[in-house]
Amino acid sequence: MSKKIILGLVLVSAFAACQRQEPEVYVPPAPEPVTTEPVYQGKYG
């Protein structure tokens, strides 16, 4: 009887391995926000 259980597990695992898998979707990373350069405001600015 243990041979039947092992055979069943092998068949189930083989069936699961052959299932159609979802294609991976590439999501590009979000671009970094654009910041302005600091403005010179005088001698101590």
Steps between C-alpha positions, in 0.01 A plus 500: 500500500788739563604461135157632395539803726848574366381456141208736568730764645736470203211539255359799687839672515561433129158639413564811713839554332345485152230759570508819295673768701406867493747713303707733712409865451786750508417817693765769450600691814345843547730784389648716772330837542679793341630752753634846435850603594541731798512867404784722623343772717794711602811473711350285779195367313 
